[in-house]
Amino acid sequence: MSEALLDHATQTIKVGSKSFAAAARLFPADVRRSVLMLYAWCRHCDDVVDGQELGFAAVEPAQEQEDAAEKLSMLEDQTRRAYAGEKMGDPAFAAFQEVALRHAIAPRFAFDHLAGFAMDVEQARYETIDDTLRYCYHVAGVVGLMMATIMGANKATVLDRACDLGLAFQLTNIARDIIDDARMGRCYVPAAWLCEAGIPPHELALPRHRAALAGVAARLVDYAEPYYASATQGITALPLRCAWAIATARNVYRQIGINVKARGPRAWDERVGTSRATKVWLLAKGGAGALTSRLRRMAPRRQGLWQRPDAAATADRRAARAVDA
C-alpha cells in the first residue's frame, strides 16, 4: 500500500505540474516522498471542487455551485478524519494522512488551504491586490508553509519566506492563466487594475483587449518579484538538497513569469512554460544558489510585503465561523 501511494503521487505530479515535478526530483528520498504525497492531496482537492482531472477540464463541465459546496464540505470532513487517524480509502487522503501525521503539519494549514477552494465556490471577487494576495495565500502560500514543515523548517521567519514563495508562484500562475480562468468564469486579477487598463471584467477573454491585458499581466509578474526575492533568502535555512530543489522551483516559476511578460499580447496563444534546456540551466543555477546560501545569513524580510495571517487570528476567525454556523 505504501508504494502504491507513492506511485499514485508520482503520477499525479508528473501530469499535473511538469514544472514542479522537475525540481521535486532533487529532494532527498524521504522528503520527496512526503512532498509528492502532499502535492497529490492538494491536486485532488482542487480537482474535486472544480470537476477536473489533474488540473485539466474533465468531460463534464465544472460542477454547479451547490454541488461544489457539497464536495468542499466532504473534503473538509475527510481532512478532519485524516487528522483523527481514521482509515482513509481514498489514495490522496491516505497520502495526506501519512504526511500530516508524520510531520505534524498544523491542521490550520490544511483547512486554510481548503478555504481557498471555498473562495472559488463562493465566487469571491477580487477588488484590490490585497484581495488577490489573500486568495494566493490560501491556494499556494499555505502550501509553502506545509512544504517548509516537511523540510523541518518551523521558525516563523522561515515560514514567512515559504509563504512568500507560494504567493509568487500563484501570482505567476494568475498571469499565465488569465484567459483560461476567464473562460471558466473566474478572474483573480484585481478589478481595480482591470479598470485602470480599460478592460471590462466580462470582456477579459476577448482578443481586442490582448494588448491592454498584456500590461496587466506584466504588472502581476513585476508584483511577484519582491516575493521571489524574499523566498531566495529563505533557502538559507533549509537542508542543502531541499535548498537546491526549492531554489530550482523558484527559478523555473519565475522564468515562466518572465516568458509571459516577454510574449506580450501573444502570451495566451499557447500555455507558457520553459524548455528542457532552460530547466537544466535553471537547475544548475539553483544548485549554485543553494551552495552560496550556506555562506550567508538570512536578511530581514522587506517591509511592505503582504503578511500571512498569524495562527491566533486564523483560529479566532475559524471559531467565529463555527459560532455563526
Summary of the structure (lengths in Angstrom):
residues: 325
radius of gyration: 19.0
end to end distance: 38.3
largest distance: 54.5
contacts: 1053
relative contact order: 0.11
helix: 74%
strand: 1%
